[in-house]
Amino acid sequence: MAQANHSSLQPEGRRSSRSLFLAFLAAGGGTILLADNLGDALGVVAPVFFGLAYYLMYRSSRLRRFSSITYAFFVFALVISVRHLVLDSSSVNGLLSSLNGLVLYQVIDTSVVFAPVILLVLANGGTLGSLFLQKGNLRLGLGIAVPVFLIFLVVSFVIEQALAPSFGIKGVGLPFVLSLAPYLSIVALLNGPKEELLYRGLFLQRYDAFVPKRSTNLLSTIVFALSVVEPEYFAQLVGAVLVALVGGLLFVRLMRETNSIIGSGICEGASTIPIYLIVILTLVH
């Protein structure tokens, strides 16, 4: 009888897991869409909603088990809202007109993500380990990430030499492009860990309490892919989303295997090298 009862509960458990998967996807995706389409004043809608939901769930003994994931969405929504507010300001956005300004822009962007996420999670009783902000299996992480980063760097330079004319960039020799490597590396390495923390590190362990790890990996990857959707670049949209989906599944696997954000953060940064190379060349040429 016990065996039969256990089996009969499995379909219900799977339905519950699917429902939670869709609810979490709607929460994450909806937060991104609201932040991208509402003005700065209305950007507080999502953080206020999740903040209130967290308060009500924490006070309810029946719903308290959902308070941790709800708090994560509150942090996520607040950081995205503040990030838009800061980066869209004329003083910060104006930095993108120069090479040094681009680097400073990335420093500000990374700080706007890391500082509040860490402080808010710690204030709620969380740990750095719950965000994968730890050493973990550093040898494995660097053993994979460093070669990946170097491969992206070299291949991007080679492709640039072949495709630069199509972007209106002419007469740029390889030695000059190589001289930009330090700037390119700094910008990429700042961007990668920021994205990994916000879209994966903040959520993975909290998702795990409600859905299977395989679903957790897919969920975090889809939400991250939604963040790259830019309607004004529709022609490149499909390719960007596919790259984000495939890369995201690999990044989240590496984060779990190493139990750290270091390796996946470097790999995530490496994947943005081709984009930043074109941006930097446009600025300096």
DADA-V730745 format. One record per residue. N is the residue number from 1. RES is the residue in one small letter. SS is DSSP state (hx for helix, st for strand, lp for the rest). Layout:
BEGIN
[[N,RES,SS] [N,RES,SS]]
END
This chain:
BEGIN
[[1,m,lp] [2,a,hx] [3,q,hx] [4,a,hx] [5,n,hx] [6,h,hx] [7,s,hx] [8,s,hx] [9,l,hx] [10,q,hx] [11,p,hx] [12,e,hx] [13,g,hx] [14,r,hx] [15,r,hx] [16,s,hx] [17,s,hx] [18,r,hx] [19,s,hx] [20,l,hx] [21,f,hx] [22,l,hx] [23,a,hx] [24,f,hx] [25,l,hx] [26,a,hx] [27,a,hx] [28,g,hx] [29,g,hx] [30,g,hx] [31,t,hx] [32,i,hx] [33,l,hx] [34,l,hx] [35,a,hx] [36,d,hx] [37,n,hx] [38,l,lp] [39,g,lp] [40,d,lp] [41,a,lp] [42,l,lp] [43,g,lp] [44,v,hx] [45,v,hx] [46,a,hx] [47,p,hx] [48,v,hx] [49,f,hx] [50,f,hx] [51,g,hx] [52,l,hx] [53,a,hx] [54,y,hx] [55,y,hx] [56,l,hx] [57,m,hx] [58,y,hx] [59,r,hx] [60,s,lp] [61,s,lp] [62,r,lp] [63,l,lp] [64,r,hx] [65,r,hx] [66,f,hx] [67,s,hx] [68,s,hx] [69,i,hx] [70,t,hx] [71,y,hx] [72,a,hx] [73,f,hx] [74,f,hx] [75,v,hx] [76,f,hx] [77,a,hx] [78,l,hx] [79,v,hx] [80,i,hx] [81,s,hx] [82,v,hx] [83,r,hx] [84,h,hx] [85,l,hx] [86,v,hx] [87,l,hx] [88,d,lp] [89,s,lp] [90,s,hx] [91,s,hx] [92,v,hx] [93,n,hx] [94,g,hx] [95,l,hx] [96,l,hx] [97,s,hx] [98,s,lp] [99,l,hx] [100,n,hx] [101,g,hx] [102,l,hx] [103,v,hx] [104,l,hx] [105,y,hx] [106,q,hx] [107,v,hx] [108,i,hx] [109,d,hx] [110,t,hx] [111,s,hx] [112,v,hx] [113,v,hx] [114,f,hx] [115,a,hx] [116,p,hx] [117,v,hx] [118,i,hx] [119,l,hx] [120,l,hx] [121,v,hx] [122,l,hx] [123,a,hx] [124,n,lp] [125,g,lp] [126,g,lp] [127,t,lp] [128,l,lp] [129,g,hx] [130,s,hx] [131,l,hx] [132,f,lp] [133,l,lp] [134,q,lp] [135,k,lp] [136,g,lp] [137,n,lp] [138,l,hx] [139,r,hx] [140,l,hx] [141,g,hx] [142,l,hx] [143,g,hx] [144,i,hx] [145,a,hx] [146,v,hx] [147,p,hx] [148,v,hx] [149,f,hx] [150,l,hx] [151,i,hx] [152,f,hx] [153,l,hx] [154,v,hx] [155,v,hx] [156,s,hx] [157,f,hx] [158,v,hx] [159,i,hx] [160,e,hx] [161,q,hx] [162,a,hx] [163,l,hx] [164,a,hx] [165,p,hx] [166,s,hx] [167,f,hx] [168,g,lp] [169,i,lp] [170,k,lp] [171,g,lp] [172,v,lp] [173,g,lp] [174,l,hx] [175,p,hx] [176,f,hx] [177,v,hx] [178,l,hx] [179,s,hx] [180,l,lp] [181,a,hx] [182,p,hx] [183,y,hx] [184,l,hx] [185,s,hx] [186,i,hx] [187,v,hx] [188,a,hx] [189,l,hx] [190,l,hx] [191,n,hx] [192,g,hx] [193,p,hx] [194,k,hx] [195,e,hx] [196,e,hx] [197,l,hx] [198,l,hx] [199,y,hx] [200,r,hx] [201,g,hx] [202,l,lp] [203,f,lp] [204,l,hx] [205,q,hx] [206,r,hx] [207,y,hx] [208,d,lp] [209,a,lp] [210,f,lp] [211,v,lp] [212,p,lp] [213,k,hx] [214,r,hx] [215,s,hx] [216,t,hx] [217,n,hx] [218,l,hx] [219,l,hx] [220,s,hx] [221,t,hx] [222,i,hx] [223,v,hx] [224,f,hx] [225,a,hx] [226,l,hx] [227,s,lp] [228,v,lp] [229,v,lp] [230,e,lp] [231,p,hx] [232,e,hx] [233,y,hx] [234,f,hx] [235,a,hx] [236,q,hx] [237,l,hx] [238,v,hx] [239,g,hx] [240,a,hx] [241,v,hx] [242,l,hx] [243,v,hx] [244,a,hx] [245,l,hx] [246,v,hx] [247,g,hx] [248,g,hx] [249,l,hx] [250,l,hx] [251,f,hx] [252,v,hx] [253,r,hx] [254,l,hx] [255,m,hx] [256,r,hx] [257,e,hx] [258,t,hx] [259,n,lp] [260,s,lp] [261,i,lp] [262,i,hx] [263,g,hx] [264,s,hx] [265,g,hx] [266,i,hx] [267,c,hx] [268,e,hx] [269,g,hx] [270,a,hx] [271,s,hx] [272,t,lp] [273,i,hx] [274,p,hx] [275,i,hx] [276,y,hx] [277,l,hx] [278,i,hx] [279,v,hx] [280,i,hx] [281,l,hx] [282,t,hx] [283,l,hx] [284,v,hx] [285,h,lp]]
END
